[in-house]
Amino acid sequence: MKQFLSVNDVLDISKLVESAKAYKKNPFKDPELGRNKTLGMLFLNPSMRTRLSTQVAAKRLGMEPVIFNIDKEGWQLEFEDGVIMDGNKSEHVKEAAAVMGMYFDIMAIRTFPGLKDREEDYQEKYISQFVKHAGVPIVSMESATLHPLQSLTDILTMSENFDFSSGRKPKVVMTWAPHKKALPQSVPNSFAQWTNAWGKANFVITHPEGGGYELDEKFTAGATIEYDQEKALEDADFIYVKSWSSYRDYGKINCTDPSWMMTADKLENTHQAKVMHCLPVRRNLVIGDNILDGNSSLVVEEAGNRVWAAQAVLAEILKNI
Ligand code: SN0
């Protein structure tokens, strides 16, 4: 693997999941793979799980992770081409990325969307410039439109929590939930893209009708869209809860209906469904206490799996440099 920006960089999802499981069984089996290699971890936005799990994963492969919170500690970067830099931006990404590429063997980057200009966000203006100018493999730690390390973790978590030998496909339902902030579509886009590419589930997406919450079909094609949440949740094996802002009415919050919150009573007509969320989750706004404090929640186990997903991805890239 030469980079990790989306599922399209993965040759064989099942193999990558098996590799993550092998690291889970034996975290220290490859202490030499990343020896004398440095991972630059660049944050333009906040992070807890991604930062910590990727750092731990890198160390277990013998790598040295170096963290740089560019948003707080660096020069403000310019990303536009051909501008006169007489404003508050001190350095162009062309130099910044090229320089960092001289220091690091792999670079991992977190950069959220602006949620104002859909075209700009969906062109991945920020991460793509690092790809272009850094000259080293780039790993997405959530970009403007995708969050592949999270999605690999989610596939791993589902594969551990379903008995595929039953011959039945699990029903996976991704449901929208209300939120007070306009959130990126990155996590739901990416979950849809990976679940479709994985191909081992019956996949349904449910969200309010009329607010433009339909996600980019480039990621969702193959999934069933059902606007009635109750109907969508029938016979579910996994319920993936996520809030996102409108895609069609870009970046807007067009629905705040609390009845879309995930609560324990909604599990009644499911196959004892397990509830997933990437975290951080706002209790009693997105998911109720009665789920998060009960047996149906996988959220902590899921977050724990982030280490093994990151380790599998870094290992694949290290084998190629
Ligand atoms: C981010 C998102 O993409 O939805 C990161 C998830 C991994 N989530 C948030 O920004 C939540 C912030 C909040 O205040 O609840």
Residues whose N, C-alpha, C, O or C-beta is under 5 A from the ligand:
A	BS01	SN0	L183 P184 V187 S243 C278 L279 P280
